[in-house]
């Protein structure tokens, strides 16, 4: 069983930056797991934000965050991070860390709140 714990959320002004982190407690079968971030704003469905392959060579982003957000991972520490720059009010949401084999999201964290105000 994989457990994911997010940290780094908070309240910021538009244009500011935040860095989210996710620590995974993993079994030995964690090898080849992709990791990613989704978000859910009030009254909206959960949406994809970014994902990264096991080796880190492949990254994927939602069009809405491309060029502003960057995902990275450290397999030695079992962590994944999301660097969020030039934040906008529409980025306000609960951000969830996720992991799974071949981009099938089997495990989810509890979420961390990000609030961006004008």
NUKE-103442 format. One record per atom (N, C-alpha, C, O): atom name; y, x, z; residue number from 1. Coordinates in pm, 1 decimal, always signed. Atoms other than C-alpha are relative to their C-alpha. Layout:
N
+------+----------+----------+----------+-----+
! atom !        y !        x !        z ! seq !
+------+----------+----------+----------+-----+
!   CA !        Y !        X !        Z ! NUM !
...
+------+----------+----------+----------+-----+
//
This chain:
118
+------+----------+----------+----------+-----+
! atom !        y !        x !        z ! seq !
+------+----------+----------+----------+-----+
!    N !   -118.5 !    +84.1 !     +0.0 !   1 !
!   CA !     +0.0 !     +0.0 !     +0.0 !   1 !
!    C !   +124.1 !    +88.1 !     +0.0 !   1 !
!    O !   +134.6 !   +182.0 !    +78.9 !   1 !
!    N !   -125.1 !    -74.8 !    +11.1 !   2 !
!   CA !   +342.3 !   +132.4 !    -99.4 !   2 !
!    C !   +109.6 !    -76.5 !    +73.1 !   2 !
!    O !   +127.3 !   -196.4 !    +51.8 !   2 !
!    N !   -114.2 !    +60.7 !    -67.8 !   3 !
!   CA !   +638.9 !    +64.7 !   +127.1 !   3 !
!    C !   +127.3 !    +68.7 !    -47.8 !   3 !
!    O !   +134.5 !   +191.4 !    -54.9 !   3 !
!    N !   -124.7 !    -50.5 !    +55.0 !   4 !
!   CA !   +991.0 !   +102.7 !     -8.1 !   4 !
!    C !   +114.7 !    -41.4 !    +91.4 !   4 !
!    O !   +124.8 !   -157.6 !   +130.7 !   4 !
!    N !   -113.2 !    +27.5 !    -88.4 !   5 !
!   CA !  +1305.4 !   +129.7 !   +205.3 !   5 !
!    C !   +127.5 !    +51.7 !    -65.6 !   5 !
!    O !   +142.4 !   +171.3 !    -90.7 !   5 !
!    N !   -126.5 !    -35.7 !    +63.1 !   6 !
!   CA !  +1651.4 !   +123.6 !    +49.1 !   6 !
!    C !   +105.9 !    +34.0 !   +105.0 !   6 !
!    O !    +98.7 !    -10.0 !   +219.7 !   6 !
!    N !   -115.8 !    -30.0 !    -83.5 !   7 !
!   CA !  +1970.4 !   +266.1 !   +195.4 !   7 !
!    C !   +118.0 !    +33.8 !    -89.4 !   7 !
!    O !   +101.2 !    +61.4 !   -208.2 !   7 !
!    N !   -117.9 !    -43.2 !    +73.7 !   8 !
!   CA !  +2326.3 !   +341.0 !    +90.0 !   8 !
!    C !    +91.9 !   -109.9 !    -47.8 !   8 !
!    O !   +196.2 !    -81.4 !   -106.7 !   8 !
!    N !    -87.7 !   +108.4 !    +41.9 !   9 !
!   CA !  +2470.0 !     -2.2 !    +24.2 !   9 !
!    C !   +125.5 !     -4.8 !    +85.6 !   9 !
!    O !   +137.2 !    +65.7 !   +185.8 !   9 !
!    N !   -123.2 !    +13.9 !    -76.5 !  10 !
!   CA !  +2812.5 !   -105.5 !   +144.9 !  10 !
!    C !   +105.3 !    -76.1 !    -77.1 !  10 !
!    O !    +78.4 !   -132.7 !   -183.1 !  10 !
!    N !   -113.6 !    +68.9 !    +61.7 !  11 !
!   CA !  +3151.4 !   -251.1 !    +60.5 !  11 !
!    C !    +99.6 !   +102.9 !    -49.3 !  11 !
!    O !   +142.1 !   +190.3 !    +26.3 !  11 !
!    N !    -91.3 !    -96.0 !    +60.9 !  12 !
!   CA !  +3379.8 !    -62.2 !   -176.4 !  12 !
!    C !   +101.5 !    -74.0 !    -86.3 !  12 !
!    O !    +90.5 !   -194.5 !   -108.7 !  12 !
!    N !    -99.9 !    +53.2 !    +91.5 !  13 !
!   CA !  +3679.9 !   -114.5 !   -401.9 !  13 !
!    C !    -43.9 !    +25.6 !   -143.3 !  13 !
!    O !   -120.6 !   +117.8 !   -171.2 !  13 !
!    N !    +27.1 !    -20.8 !   +142.2 !  14 !
!   CA !  +3658.9 !   -151.3 !   -777.1 !  14 !
!    C !    +42.2 !   +140.5 !    -40.8 !  14 !
!    O !   +149.0 !   +188.2 !     -2.5 !  14 !
!    N !    -26.5 !   -136.3 !    +42.2 !  15 !
!   CA !  +3642.3 !   +191.0 !   -938.2 !  15 !
!    C !    -64.3 !   +106.2 !    +87.2 !  15 !
!    O !    -73.9 !   +222.2 !    +47.3 !  15 !
!    N !    +65.1 !    -93.9 !    -90.6 !  16 !
!   CA !  +3468.7 !   +352.1 !   -642.0 !  16 !
!    C !   -144.1 !    +27.6 !    -42.0 !  16 !
!    O !   -194.9 !    -30.2 !   -138.1 !  16 !
!    N !   +139.7 !    -36.5 !    +24.9 !  17 !
!   CA !  +3120.9 !   +505.5 !   -634.9 !  17 !
!    C !    -83.7 !    -23.5 !   +125.0 !  17 !
!    O !    -34.0 !    -18.7 !   +237.5 !  17 !
!    N !    +99.0 !     +9.9 !   -106.5 !  18 !
!   CA !  +2811.4 !   +446.8 !   -426.1 !  18 !
!    C !   -128.3 !    +62.8 !    -49.2 !  18 !
!    O !   -156.9 !    +65.3 !   -168.9 !  18 !
!    N !   +131.2 !    -55.5 !    +33.2 !  19 !
!   CA !  +2474.9 !   +616.0 !   -413.1 !  19 !
!    C !   -104.3 !    -70.4 !    +84.2 !  19 !
!    O !   -102.0 !    -63.1 !   +207.1 !  19 !
!    N !   +110.8 !    +65.7 !    -67.6 !  20 !
!   CA !  +2168.1 !   +411.8 !   -328.4 !  20 !
!    C !   -120.9 !    +93.2 !     -0.1 !  20 !
!    O !   -144.9 !   +167.0 !    -95.6 !  20 !
!    N !   +123.2 !    -78.0 !     -9.1 !  21 !
!   CA !  +1849.7 !   +577.5 !   -211.0 !  21 !
!    C !   -115.1 !    -90.3 !    +38.7 !  21 !
!    O !    -95.9 !   -193.8 !   +102.5 !  21 !
!    N !   +120.9 !    +75.4 !    -34.2 !  22 !
!   CA !  +1495.2 !   +451.3 !   -176.9 !  22 !
!    C !   -108.5 !    +99.7 !    +35.4 !  22 !
!    O !   -141.8 !   +188.3 !    -43.4 !  22 !
!    N !   +108.8 !    -85.9 !    -45.5 !  23 !
!   CA !  +1223.6 !   +621.5 !    +22.7 !  23 !
!    C !   -130.2 !    -77.3 !     -4.9 !  23 !
!    O !   -138.4 !   -190.6 !    +42.5 !  23 !
!    N !   +129.0 !    +65.2 !    +14.1 !  24 !
!   CA !   +863.4 !   +540.7 !    -53.6 !  24 !
!    C !   -103.6 !    +66.9 !    +89.4 !  24 !
!    O !   -116.5 !   +189.3 !    +90.7 !  24 !
!    N !   +118.0 !    -49.7 !    -70.1 !  25 !
!   CA !   +569.2 !   +576.5 !   +179.4 !  25 !
!    C !   -117.7 !    -37.0 !    -88.1 !  25 !
!    O !   -141.2 !   -154.5 !   -116.6 !  25 !
!    N !    +91.7 !    +23.8 !   +110.6 !  26 !
!   CA !   +286.0 !   +617.2 !    -61.9 !  26 !
!    C !   -140.8 !    +46.3 !    +30.3 !  26 !
!    O !   -162.1 !   +140.6 !   +106.5 !  26 !
!    N !   +136.9 !    -49.9 !     -5.9 !  27 !
!   CA !    -87.9 !   +645.3 !    -86.7 !  27 !
!    C !    -19.0 !   +104.7 !   -109.0 !  27 !
!    O !    +72.5 !   +128.5 !   -187.8 !  27 !
!    N !    +22.3 !   -103.8 !   +100.5 !  28 !
!   CA !   -240.7 !   +913.8 !   -301.8 !  28 !
!    C !     +2.2 !    -56.0 !   -140.9 !  28 !
!    O !    +21.0 !    +19.2 !   -236.6 !  28 !
!    N !     +0.2 !    +60.0 !   +133.0 !  29 !
!   CA !   -257.7 !   +667.0 !   -590.7 !  29 !
!    C !   +138.9 !    -21.4 !    -56.2 !  29 !
!    O !   +152.2 !    -88.0 !   -158.9 !  29 !
!    N !   -135.8 !    +19.2 !    +47.7 !  30 !
!   CA !   +121.9 !   +679.7 !   -632.2 !  30 !
!    C !    +26.9 !    +76.3 !   -129.0 !  30 !
!    O !   +125.4 !    +48.8 !   -197.5 !  30 !
!    N !    -16.1 !    -77.0 !   +122.6 !  31 !
!   CA !    +80.3 !   +926.9 !   -917.3 !  31 !
!    C !    +11.1 !    -93.1 !   -119.7 !  31 !
!    O !    -64.9 !   -189.0 !   -133.9 !  31 !
!    N !    -25.9 !    +75.1 !   +123.0 !  32 !
!   CA !   +214.9 !   +789.9 !  -1246.3 !  32 !
!    C !    +72.0 !   -132.5 !    +23.0 !  32 !
!    O !    +79.1 !   -214.6 !    -68.5 !  32 !
!    N !    -79.0 !   +120.2 !    -25.0 !  33 !
!   CA !   +418.0 !   +515.1 !  -1081.9 !  33 !
!    C !   +141.7 !    +20.3 !    -52.7 !  33 !
!    O !   +206.9 !   +120.0 !    -21.5 !  33 !
!    N !   -141.9 !     +5.4 !    +32.3 !  34 !
!   CA !   +747.8 !   +435.6 !  -1246.0 !  34 !
!    C !    +74.5 !    -58.7 !   +119.9 !  34 !
!    O !    +15.3 !   -126.6 !   +203.8 !  34 !
!    N !    -82.6 !    +57.9 !   -105.6 !  35 !
!   CA !  +1034.6 !   +345.9 !  -1013.6 !  35 !
!    C !   +126.2 !    -57.7 !    -62.2 !  35 !
!    O !   +169.9 !    -14.2 !   -168.7 !  35 !
!    N !   -116.1 !    +64.4 !    +58.8 !  36 !
!   CA !  +1333.6 !   +127.8 !  -1068.3 !  36 !
!    C !    +86.2 !    -72.4 !   +101.2 !  36 !
!    O !    +56.6 !    -77.3 !   +220.6 !  36 !
!    N !    -92.3 !    +80.1 !    -79.5 !  37 !
!   CA !  +1619.7 !    -80.7 !   -939.7 !  37 !
!    C !    +27.8 !   -130.7 !    -72.3 !  37 !
!    O !    +49.3 !   -133.6 !   -193.5 !  37 !
!    N !    -42.4 !   +130.8 !    +46.0 !  38 !
!   CA !  +1688.8 !   -448.6 !   -982.0 !  38 !
!    C !   +111.8 !    -46.8 !    +92.1 !  38 !
!    O !   +134.2 !    +12.2 !   +197.8 !  38 !
!    N !   -102.2 !    +56.8 !    -87.7 !  39 !
!   CA !  +1971.8 !   -656.4 !   -841.2 !  39 !
!    C !     +3.0 !   -151.7 !    -15.3 !  39 !
!    O !    -37.8 !   -207.7 !   -117.1 !  39 !
!    N !    -11.9 !   +145.5 !     +2.7 !  40 !
!   CA !  +2036.5 !  -1017.1 !   -754.6 !  40 !
!    C !   +131.3 !    -40.6 !    +63.9 !  40 !
!    O !   +155.4 !    -15.3 !   +181.9 !  40 !
!    N !   -127.4 !    +51.2 !    -47.7 !  41 !
!   CA !  +2379.0 !  -1171.8 !   -722.6 !  41 !
!    C !    -18.4 !   -143.3 !    +50.0 !  41 !
!    O !   -113.4 !   -210.3 !     +9.7 !  41 !
!    N !    +12.8 !   +137.0 !    -52.3 !  42 !
!   CA !  +2436.1 !  -1499.7 !   -533.9 !  42 !
!    C !     -6.2 !   -102.6 !   -112.7 !  42 !
!    O !    +77.4 !   -101.9 !   -203.0 !  42 !
!    N !    +13.2 !   +105.5 !    +98.4 !  43 !
!   CA !  +2317.9 !  -1795.2 !   -739.0 !  43 !
!    C !    -55.6 !    +43.2 !   -134.1 !  43 !
!    O !    -61.4 !    -36.5 !   -227.7 !  43 !
!    N !    +52.6 !    -50.2 !   +126.4 !  44 !
!   CA !  +2168.2 !  -1574.9 !  -1009.7 !  44 !
!    C !   -141.2 !    +52.7 !    +18.0 !  44 !
!    O !   -186.0 !    +78.1 !   +129.8 !  44 !
!    N !   +134.6 !    -54.6 !     -4.5 !  45 !
!   CA !  +1823.2 !  -1451.7 !  -1099.1 !  45 !
!    C !     +4.9 !   +152.1 !    +17.2 !  45 !
!    O !   +103.8 !   +217.4 !    -16.1 !  45 !
!    N !    +10.0 !   -145.1 !    -12.5 !  46 !
!   CA !  +1709.5 !  -1101.1 !  -1017.1 !  46 !
!    C !     -1.9 !    +61.2 !   -140.0 !  46 !
!    O !    -71.2 !    +11.3 !   -228.7 !  46 !
!    N !     -7.4 !    -61.9 !   +130.9 !  47 !
!   CA !  +1791.0 !   -869.8 !  -1308.0 !  47 !
!    C !    -26.4 !   +149.9 !     +8.1 !  47 !
!    O !     -1.2 !   +214.5 !   +109.8 !  47 !
!    N !    +28.8 !   -142.3 !    +12.9 !  48 !
!   CA !  +1685.1 !   -525.6 !  -1421.8 !  48 !
!    C !   +129.4 !    +79.9 !     -2.6 !  48 !
!    O !   +227.6 !    +39.1 !    -64.7 !  48 !
!    N !   -114.7 !    -90.4 !     +1.9 !  49 !
!   CA !  +1928.3 !   -240.6 !  -1358.0 !  49 !
!    C !    -36.6 !   +133.4 !    -66.1 !  49 !
!    O !    +27.7 !   +175.9 !   -162.1 !  49 !
!    N !    +36.4 !   -131.7 !    +51.7 !  50 !
!   CA !  +1750.8 !    +90.0 !  -1422.8 !  50 !
!    C !   -143.2 !    +31.2 !    +38.8 !  50 !
!    O !   -195.8 !    -23.5 !   +135.8 !  50 !
!    N !   +136.1 !    -42.5 !    -28.8 !  51 !
!   CA !  +1408.3 !   +252.7 !  -1432.2 !  51 !
!    C !    -18.2 !   +144.0 !    -43.9 !  51 !
!    O !    +53.6 !   +193.8 !   -130.5 !  51 !
!    N !    +27.5 !   -139.4 !    +31.6 !  52 !
!   CA !  +1264.9 !   +602.5 !  -1446.3 !  52 !
!    C !   -150.3 !    +22.4 !     +2.4 !  52 !
!    O !   -220.7 !    -30.2 !    +88.6 !  52 !
!    N !   +142.4 !    -28.0 !     +9.3 !  53 !
!   CA !   +923.9 !   +731.4 !  -1548.4 !  53 !
!    C !    -43.7 !    +94.2 !   +111.6 !  53 !
!    O !    +39.0 !   +151.2 !   +182.8 !  53 !
!    N !    +56.2 !    -84.6 !   -104.5 !  54 !
!   CA !   +692.5 !   +925.5 !  -1318.4 !  54 !
!    C !    +57.6 !   +141.3 !     -5.0 !  54 !
!    O !    +98.7 !   +195.2 !    +97.8 !  54 !
!    N !    -48.3 !   -137.7 !    +13.6 !  55 !
!   CA !   +801.5 !  +1263.5 !  -1453.3 !  55 !
!    C !   +150.9 !    +10.5 !     -6.5 !  55 !
!    O !   +205.7 !   +120.6 !     -1.2 !  55 !
!    N !   -145.6 !     -0.5 !     +5.0 !  56 !
!   CA !  +1165.6 !  +1162.0 !  -1476.0 !  56 !
!    C !    +58.4 !    +24.0 !   -137.3 !  56 !
!    O !   +180.5 !    +26.1 !   -152.6 !  56 !
!    N !    -52.6 !    -32.3 !   +132.1 !  57 !
!   CA !  +1191.6 !  +1236.5 !  -1846.4 !  57 !
!    C !    +49.4 !   -121.7 !    -75.8 !  57 !
!    O !   +126.3 !   -108.8 !   -171.1 !  57 !
!    N !    -42.2 !   +122.8 !    +66.1 !  58 !
!   CA !  +1239.9 !   +874.9 !  -1947.1 !  58 !
!    C !    +76.8 !    -87.6 !    +97.4 !  58 !
!    O !    +28.3 !   -118.2 !   +206.3 !  58 !
!    N !    -80.4 !    +91.8 !    -80.4 !  59 !
!   CA !  +1516.4 !   +655.7 !  -1808.9 !  59 !
!    C !    +43.7 !   -117.9 !    -86.7 !  59 !
!    O !    +57.6 !   -106.1 !   -208.5 !  59 !
!    N !    -36.7 !   +122.6 !    +69.5 !  60 !
!   CA !  +1617.9 !   +302.7 !  -1899.8 !  60 !
!    C !   +107.0 !    -70.9 !    +81.4 !  60 !
!    O !   +101.7 !    -72.4 !   +204.4 !  60 !
!    N !   -110.5 !    +65.5 !    -69.1 !  61 !
!   CA !  +1932.3 !   +107.9 !  -1817.9 !  61 !
!    C !    +32.0 !   -134.0 !    -63.5 !  61 !
!    O !    +15.2 !   -153.1 !   -184.0 !  61 !
!    N !    -57.1 !   +122.9 !    +52.0 !  62 !
!   CA !  +2067.4 !   -240.8 !  -1851.2 !  62 !
!    C !   +130.3 !    +33.7 !    -70.9 !  62 !
!    O !   +201.0 !   +126.4 !    -31.4 !  62 !
!    N !   -122.5 !    -27.4 !    +76.0 !  63 !
!   CA !  +2351.4 !   -254.1 !  -2101.4 !  63 !
!    C !   +123.4 !     -6.9 !    +90.1 !  63 !
!    O !   +220.7 !    +65.3 !    +68.7 !  63 !
!    N !   -116.2 !    +21.1 !    -85.7 !  64 !
!   CA !  +2586.4 !   -368.3 !  -1826.2 !  64 !
!    C !    +33.2 !   +120.0 !    +88.4 !  64 !
!    O !   +144.6 !   +130.4 !   +139.7 !  64 !
!    N !    -24.6 !   -115.3 !    -87.4 !  65 !
!   CA !  +2548.1 !    -42.3 !  -1632.3 !  65 !
!    C !     -7.5 !   +132.7 !    -75.2 !  65 !
!    O !    +21.0 !   +237.9 !    -18.0 !  65 !
!    N !    +17.0 !   -122.9 !    +77.5 !  66 !
!   CA !  +2486.2 !   +209.3 !  -1909.9 !  66 !
!    C !   +131.2 !    +78.0 !     -4.1 !  66 !
!    O !   +237.4 !    +22.8 !    -32.7 !  66 !
!    N !   -118.8 !    -84.6 !     -1.2 !  67 !
!   CA !  +2726.3 !   +500.0 !  -1883.8 !  67 !
!    C !    +70.1 !     +5.6 !   +134.6 !  67 !
!    O !   +156.0 !    +91.0 !   +156.4 !  67 !
!    N !    -61.8 !     +1.0 !   -134.0 !  68 !
!   CA !  +2822.3 !   +414.3 !  -1524.7 !  68 !
!    C !   -100.3 !    +34.5 !   +109.3 !  68 !
!    O !    -64.5 !    +98.0 !   +208.5 !  68 !
!    N !   +104.1 !    -22.4 !    -99.6 !  69 !
!   CA !  +2492.3 !   +429.7 !  -1333.2 !  69 !
!    C !    -95.3 !   +108.2 !    -49.3 !  69 !
!    O !   -114.1 !   +126.0 !   -169.6 !  69 !
!    N !    +99.9 !   -100.9 !    +34.2 !  70 !
!   CA !  +2237.1 !   +710.9 !  -1321.6 !  70 !
!    C !   -113.3 !     -5.6 !   +101.4 !  70 !
!    O !    -90.3 !     -2.8 !   +222.3 !  70 !
!    N !   +117.6 !     +4.0 !    -86.0 !  71 !
!   CA !  +1883.9 !   +693.5 !  -1185.0 !  71 !
!    C !    -66.6 !   +137.1 !     -0.5 !  71 !
!    O !    -70.4 !   +204.6 !   -103.4 !  71 !
!    N !    +70.4 !   -127.2 !    -11.4 !  72 !
!   CA !  +1694.9 !   +998.1 !  -1059.3 !  72 !
!    C !   -109.5 !    -14.7 !   +104.6 !  72 !
!    O !   -108.9 !   -109.1 !   +183.6 !  72 !
!    N !   +107.6 !     +5.8 !    -97.2 !  73 !
!   CA !  +1384.1 !  +1071.4 !   -857.5 !  73 !
!    C !    -40.4 !   +139.7 !    +42.5 !  73 !
!    O !    -19.2 !   +237.3 !    -29.3 !  73 !
!    N !    +52.7 !   -124.5 !    -54.5 !  74 !
!   CA !  +1233.0 !  +1342.8 !   -643.0 !  74 !
!    C !   -141.3 !    -29.7 !    +46.7 !  74 !
!    O !   -160.6 !    -87.5 !   +153.6 !  74 !
!    N !   +138.7 !    +34.0 !    -33.6 !  75 !
!   CA !   +855.4 !  +1317.7 !   -641.0 !  75 !
!    C !    -50.5 !    +77.4 !   +121.4 !  75 !
!    O !   -140.8 !    +31.1 !   +191.0 !  75 !
!    N !    +40.4 !    -76.1 !   -118.2 !  76 !
!   CA !   +821.0 !  +1586.8 !   -375.8 !  76 !
!    C !    +39.0 !    -73.9 !   +128.3 !  76 !
!    O !    -29.9 !    -64.4 !   +229.9 !  76 !
!    N !    -48.3 !    +76.8 !   -115.0 !  77 !
!   CA !  +1019.3 !  +1362.7 !   -138.5 !  77 !
!    C !    -34.4 !   -148.0 !    -10.2 !  77 !
!    O !     -7.9 !   -224.4 !    +82.6 !  77 !
!    N !    +30.4 !   +142.2 !    +24.4 !  78 !
!   CA !   +896.0 !  +1031.7 !   -284.4 !  78 !
!    C !   +125.0 !    -85.7 !    +12.7 !  78 !
!    O !   +125.0 !   -187.5 !    +82.0 !  78 !
!    N !   -124.3 !    +74.8 !     -4.2 !  79 !
!   CA !  +1250.1 !   +912.5 !   -333.8 !  79 !
!    C !    +52.0 !    -27.6 !   -140.5 !  79 !
!    O !    +22.2 !    +45.0 !   -235.3 !  79 !
!    N !    -71.5 !    +31.0 !   +123.9 !  80 !
!   CA !  +1450.9 !   +748.6 !   -608.8 !  80 !
!    C !   +142.1 !    -35.6 !    +39.8 !  80 !
!    O !   +164.6 !    -98.2 !   +143.4 !  80 !
!    N !   -140.4 !    +24.3 !    -30.3 !  81 !
!   CA !  +1828.4 !   +728.4 !   -620.8 !  81 !
!    C !    +67.7 !    -69.6 !   -117.2 !  81 !
!    O !    +24.7 !    -58.2 !   -232.0 !  81 !
!    N !    -81.8 !    +63.4 !   +102.6 !  82 !
!   CA !  +2083.9 !   +523.9 !   -809.1 !  82 !
!    C !   +145.2 !    +35.4 !    +28.6 !  82 !
!    O !   +204.5 !    -14.6 !   +124.1 !  82 !
!    N !   -140.8 !    -35.9 !    -10.9 !  83 !
!   CA !  +2426.6 !   +681.4 !   -852.5 !  83 !
!    C !    +81.0 !   -101.5 !    -78.0 !  83 !
!    O !    +61.6 !   -117.3 !   -198.5 !  83 !
!    N !    -78.1 !   +106.5 !    +62.6 !  84 !
!   CA !  +2675.8 !   +404.9 !   -925.7 !  84 !
!    C !   +146.9 !    +40.0 !     +0.3 !  84 !
!    O !   +208.1 !    +53.5 !   +106.3 !  84 !
!    N !   -139.8 !    -38.9 !    +15.6 !  85 !
!   CA !  +3018.1 !   +502.3 !  -1058.4 !  85 !
!    C !    +79.2 !   -112.3 !    -66.1 !  85 !
!    O !    +22.4 !   -202.7 !   -127.5 !  85 !
!    N !    -89.5 !    +98.6 !    +63.3 !  86 !
!   CA !  +3317.6 !   +298.8 !  -1174.0 !  86 !
!    C !    -46.2 !   -142.3 !    +29.1 !  86 !
!    O !    -58.4 !   -224.9 !    -61.4 !  86 !
!    N !    +53.2 !   +130.5 !    -38.9 !  87 !
!   CA !  +3193.3 !     -0.4 !   -981.1 !  87 !
!    C !    +98.4 !   -111.6 !    -29.8 !  87 !
!    O !   +220.1 !    -94.9 !    -21.2 !  87 !
!    N !    -77.3 !   +118.6 !    +33.7 !  88 !
!   CA !  +3312.2 !   -345.2 !  -1080.0 !  88 !
!    C !    -39.0 !   -114.2 !    +92.5 !  88 !
!    O !   -148.8 !   -113.6 !   +148.3 !  88 !
!    N !    +37.0 !   +114.3 !    -85.3 !  89 !
!   CA !  +3324.4 !   -671.4 !   -885.1 !  89 !
!    C !   -129.7 !    -67.7 !    -44.9 !  89 !
!    O !   -204.7 !   -119.1 !    +38.0 !  89 !
!    N !   +122.6 !    +63.1 !    +49.7 !  90 !
!   CA !  +3045.7 !   -802.3 !  -1109.6 !  90 !
!    C !   -125.7 !    +79.6 !    +33.6 !  90 !
!    O !   -236.6 !    +32.6 !     +8.0 !  90 !
!    N !   +116.1 !    -75.3 !    -49.0 !  91 !
!   CA !  +2818.8 !   -529.0 !   -970.6 !  91 !
!    C !    -42.5 !    -45.1 !   +138.7 !  91 !
!    O !   -145.0 !     +0.0 !   +189.9 !  91 !
!    N !    +33.8 !    +51.0 !   -132.6 !  92 !
!   CA !  +2819.4 !   -712.7 !   -638.6 !  92 !
!    C !   -133.5 !    -72.7 !     -2.7 !  92 !
!    O !   -152.8 !   -166.2 !    -80.4 !  92 !
!    N !   +134.6 !    +56.7 !     -2.3 !  93 !
!   CA !  +2459.1 !   -798.5 !   -553.6 !  93 !
!    C !    -80.7 !    +67.2 !   +110.0 !  93 !
!    O !    -37.4 !   +166.0 !   +169.4 !  93 !
!    N !   +100.4 !    -69.4 !    -79.6 !  94 !
!   CA !  +2161.4 !   -716.3 !   -338.1 !  94 !
!    C !    -82.8 !    +83.6 !    -96.6 !  94 !
!    O !   -135.1 !    +32.1 !   -195.4 !  94 !
!    N !    +73.0 !    -92.3 !    +86.5 !  95 !
!   CA !  +1994.1 !   -412.8 !   -492.5 !  95 !
!    C !   -137.1 !    +28.2 !    +59.5 !  95 !
!    O !   -150.5 !    +59.6 !   +177.8 !  95 !
!    N !   +138.5 !    -16.8 !    -42.2 !  96 !
!   CA !  +1617.1 !   -379.7 !   -475.8 !  96 !
!    C !    -62.5 !   +120.3 !    -69.4 !  96 !
!    O !    -47.0 !   +139.4 !   -190.0 !  96 !
!    N !    +80.6 !   -109.3 !    +53.0 !  97 !
!   CA !  +1404.0 !    -70.6 !   -520.8 !  97 !
!    C !   -138.8 !    -53.9 !    -32.2 !  97 !
!    O !   -190.1 !   -140.0 !    +39.3 !  97 !
!    N !   +131.8 !    +46.5 !    +38.9 !  98 !
!   CA !  +1072.9 !   -121.4 !   -698.3 !  98 !
!    C !    -82.0 !   +113.8 !    -57.4 !  98 !
!    O !    -27.2 !   +213.2 !   -105.1 !  98 !
!    N !    +89.6 !   -103.5 !    +51.1 !  99 !
!   CA !   +770.8 !    +81.1 !   -802.0 !  99 !
!    C !   -127.4 !    -64.5 !    -50.9 !  99 !
!    O !   -168.2 !   -170.9 !     -4.2 !  99 !
!    N !   +125.3 !    +50.5 !    +51.5 ! 100 !
!   CA !   +455.8 !    +32.3 !  -1000.9 ! 100 !
!    C !    -50.2 !    +82.7 !   -115.8 ! 100 !
!    O !    +26.9 !   +157.9 !   -175.3 ! 100 !
!    N !    +55.1 !    -74.9 !   +113.2 ! 101 !
!   CA !   +223.8 !   +178.2 !  -1263.6 ! 101 !
!    C !    +47.9 !    -56.9 !   -132.9 ! 101 !
!    O !    +48.1 !   -178.3 !   -153.3 ! 101 !
!    N !    -36.8 !    +41.0 !   +136.2 ! 102 !
!   CA !   +348.8 !   +168.3 !  -1621.7 ! 102 !
!    C !   +105.0 !   -110.1 !     -3.3 ! 102 !
!    O !    +95.3 !   -203.5 !    -83.0 ! 102 !
!    N !   -112.4 !    +93.3 !     -3.6 ! 103 !
!   CA !   +665.7 !    -24.3 !  -1535.8 ! 103 !
!    C !    -43.2 !   -143.0 !    +32.3 ! 103 !
!    O !    +27.4 !   -237.8 !     -2.0 ! 103 !
!    N !    +36.1 !   +129.8 !    -57.4 ! 104 !
!   CA !   +474.0 !   -313.3 !  -1382.1 ! 104 !
!    C !    +35.7 !     +8.4 !   +147.1 ! 104 !
!    O !    -20.9 !    +89.6 !   +220.3 ! 104 !
!    N !    -62.9 !    -15.2 !   -130.6 ! 105 !
!   CA !   +664.4 !   -371.2 !  -1061.3 ! 105 !
!    C !    -82.3 !    -67.5 !   +108.4 ! 105 !
!    O !    -68.5 !   -186.5 !   +136.7 ! 105 !
!    N !    +94.9 !    +51.4 !    -97.5 ! 106 !
!   CA !   +400.7 !   -408.1 !   -796.1 ! 106 !
!    C !    +57.3 !     -6.1 !   +141.2 ! 106 !
!    O !    +14.9 !    -88.4 !   +222.3 ! 106 !
!    N !    -50.7 !    -12.7 !   -136.0 ! 107 !
!   CA !   +604.1 !   -315.2 !   -490.0 ! 107 !
!    C !   +151.9 !     -9.7 !     +1.0 ! 107 !
!    O !   +219.8 !    +36.9 !    -90.5 ! 107 !
!    N !   -143.8 !    +22.9 !    -11.1 ! 108 !
!   CA !   +951.4 !   -409.9 !   -371.6 ! 108 !
!    C !    +49.0 !    +35.4 !   +139.5 ! 108 !
!    O !    -22.3 !    +17.8 !   +238.2 ! 108 !
!    N !    -66.0 !    -19.8 !   -127.4 ! 109 !
!   CA !  +1189.0 !   -304.5 !    -98.1 ! 109 !
!    C !    +66.1 !   -127.9 !    +46.2 ! 109 !
!    O !    +59.9 !   -230.6 !    -21.5 ! 109 !
!    N !    -65.5 !   +117.2 !    -58.1 ! 110 !
!   CA !  +1384.2 !   -542.8 !   +122.1 ! 110 !
!    C !   +139.4 !    -22.9 !    -56.1 ! 110 !
!    O !   +194.5 !   -131.9 !    -40.3 ! 110 !
!    N !   -131.1 !    +15.4 !    +61.6 ! 111 !
!   CA !  +1712.3 !   -482.1 !    -59.9 ! 111 !
!    C !   +112.9 !    +54.9 !    +85.2 ! 111 !
!    O !   +103.9 !    +61.1 !   +207.8 ! 111 !
!    N !   -120.9 !    -47.3 !    -67.7 ! 112 !
!   CA !  +2052.7 !   -340.2 !    +24.7 ! 112 !
!    C !   +121.1 !    -61.6 !    -69.8 ! 112 !
!    O !   +127.2 !    -66.4 !   -192.6 ! 112 !
!    N !   -114.9 !    +72.3 !    +53.8 ! 113 !
!   CA !  +2383.8 !   -520.6 !    -20.4 ! 113 !
!    C !   +106.5 !    +96.5 !    -52.0 ! 113 !
!    O !   +143.4 !   +193.0 !    +15.0 ! 113 !
!    N !   -114.6 !    -71.4 !    +57.2 ! 114 !
!   CA !  +2652.7 !   -381.0 !   -249.4 ! 114 !
!    C !   +108.0 !   -103.4 !    -29.3 ! 114 !
!    O !    +83.9 !   -200.3 !   -101.4 ! 114 !
!    N !   -111.7 !    +90.9 !    +22.3 ! 115 !
!   CA !  +2990.5 !   -554.9 !   -245.6 ! 115 !
!    C !   +118.0 !    +79.1 !    -54.8 ! 115 !
!    O !   +162.3 !   +176.9 !     +5.5 ! 115 !
!    N !   -111.6 !    -67.1 !    +65.8 ! 116 !
!   CA !  +3270.4 !   -452.4 !   -481.9 ! 116 !
!    C !   +115.3 !    -99.0 !     -9.4 ! 116 !
!    O !   +100.8 !   -206.8 !    -67.1 ! 116 !
!    N !   -115.4 !    +89.5 !     +1.5 ! 117 !
!   CA !  +3614.6 !   -604.5 !   -436.5 ! 117 !
!    C !   +115.4 !    +61.5 !    -78.7 ! 117 !
!    O !   +122.9 !   +183.0 !    -96.9 ! 117 !
!    N !   -116.8 !    -47.2 !    +75.8 ! 118 !
!   CA !  +3935.3 !   -582.0 !   -636.7 ! 118 !
!    C !   +103.6 !    +62.6 !    +91.9 ! 118 !
!    O !   +208.3 !   +107.6 !    +45.4 ! 118 !
+------+----------+----------+----------+-----+
//
